[in-house]
Amino acid sequence: MEKTFISEDALIQDSFRLGVEIFNSGYRPDFVVGIWRGGSTVGIYVQECLQYLGVETDHISIRTSYQGQPGYQKMIDSEQGIKVHGLQYLLENLNHDDKLLIVDDVYSSGLSIKAVLDQLSSRAKRNMPKDFKVAVPWFKPANNRTDRVPNYYINTSDKWLILPYEMVGLTQQEIIDNKPGLQAVMDSIAPNL
C-alpha cells in the first residue's frame, strides 16, 4: 500500500483547523478526550485552540490497544476486539448532560472509536453523555467498517498515512527520506542497527 508521510507542521495546522471548525459549528464540548497515541497529540492542539477561543474543557487521554502499522490489521480482525484503557477518570466525572468530544488522528476502520463509545456507554450507563462527537484530521471513508462518520474531519485519503511520530514498520531509508529532522538521529544509531 502506498504510504503518505504527514509532516509535523501539517498535523499541527490541520489540528488547529479542526479546532476552529468545531468552534465555528457552535459545538462547545465539556470534555475533550484524545485517543493515545496520535489522538492525544491532535487533542492537545484542539483543546488549546478551543481554550484560546474561550471554550474551557476538561481534557484527558485514553488508550486503545493499537500497536502501530504492523499489527493494525491483526488487531481489527481479532475476535477479542479492541481494548480500551484509562476510562476511570471519565467514568467518575462524566454526566449525561455533558458534551463529549473524542479526538483521534485518523478515522480508518472506525473500530477504535466504536470500541471507546461502546465501552464508555456500557460502563457509564446513565451518565454517558447524549451529546458526543468525533473529530479527526484524517478520514478514510473506504476503510470505514462502522455506521458512524466523524462529525469533524479535515482531509480524506485512501493511502496508508504515516504520522510524524511513527517509526515502527518503516525502513531506515524511509525515515531518512521522509523525516529529514531525524537524519542526525538515524546517523548516530546506524552502527547499532
C-alpha positions, -999 to 999 in steps of 0.1 A, spaced: 0 0 0 13 35 -9 25 55 21 18 91 26 40 109 51 24 137 72 47 164 84 46 177 119 37 212 106 8 198 85 -5 179 115 -4 209 137 -21 231 111 -48 205 105 -54 201 143 -58 239 147 -81 240 117 -101 212 133 -104 232 165 -117 262 145 -142 240 126 -155 227 159 -158 262 173 -174 276 142 -200 248 142 -212 260 176 -203 228 195 -189 235 229 -175 203 245 -172 200 282 -147 171 278 -120 166 251 -107 130 250 -77 122 229 -71 86 220 -34 77 227 -12 79 207 -20 101 178 -53 114 191 -35 127 222 -13 150 200 -43 162 180 -64 165 212 -38 189 227 -39 212 197 -77 211 195 -81 217 232 -56 246 231 -74 261 201 -108 259 218 -94 274 250 -79 302 231 -113 308 216 -129 309 251 -141 273 254 -130 258 287 -129 220 287 -118 191 309 -93 171 288 -77 137 291 -61 109 271 -73 73 270 -57 44 252 -68 17 228 -47 -14 220 -33 0 188 4 -10 184 14 5 151 13 -3 114 25 -39 116 -2 -51 140 -31 -29 128 -49 -54 106 -44 -82 130 -59 -61 158 -91 -51 140 -96 -86 127 -92 -101 161 -122 -118 178 -111 -102 211 -117 -68 196 -100 -36 206 -93 -30 243 -98 5 258 -77 16 288 -78 46 311 -116 53 313 -118 56 351 -115 94 352 -143 98 327 -164 72 345 -161 93 377 -167 127 361 -190 124 331 -227 133 333 -254 126 308 -258 163 300 -221 168 293 -208 174 257 -181 149 249 -156 154 220 -135 123 211 -104 131 191 -81 108 172 -56 113 144 -71 90 117 -105 75 114 -99 45 93 -119 14 102 -137 33 129 -134 4 152 -112 21 178 -138 49 182 -166 24 182 -148 4 210 -144 36 230 -180 46 227 -193 11 233 -172 7 265 -180 42 277 -217 36 272 -216 2 288 -197 14 319 -210 49 323 -246 38 318 -270 67 325 -240 91 328 -230 86 292 -233 119 275 -261 120 249 -242 147 230 -209 133 218 -190 140 187 -158 127 169 -131 148 154 -101 137 133 -77 155 109 -78 124 86 -108 103 75 -105 72 53 -141 66 41 -133 35 20 -119 17 51 -148 26 74 -164 -6 89 -189 11 111 -221 31 106 -205 62 121 -188 90 102 -166 115 121 -185 147 129 -155 168 120 -126 160 97 -102 180 75 -87 155 50 -98 123 33 -74 96 20 -72 60 9 -35 57 14 -15 44 44 -8 75 65 25 78 84 23 104 111 53 125 123 58 104 155 58 70 137 89 49 131 79 13 137 73 -5 104 95 19 84 129 12 69 158 34 80 159 48 44 121 57 46 128 75 78 158 94 64 140 103 32 107 114 47 116 127 81 146 149 74 148 161 110 157 126 121 188 123 98 213 131 126 195 108 150 195 79 125 232 86 117 240 83 154 224 49 158 231 34 123 261 13 135 239 -3 161 212 -15 137 
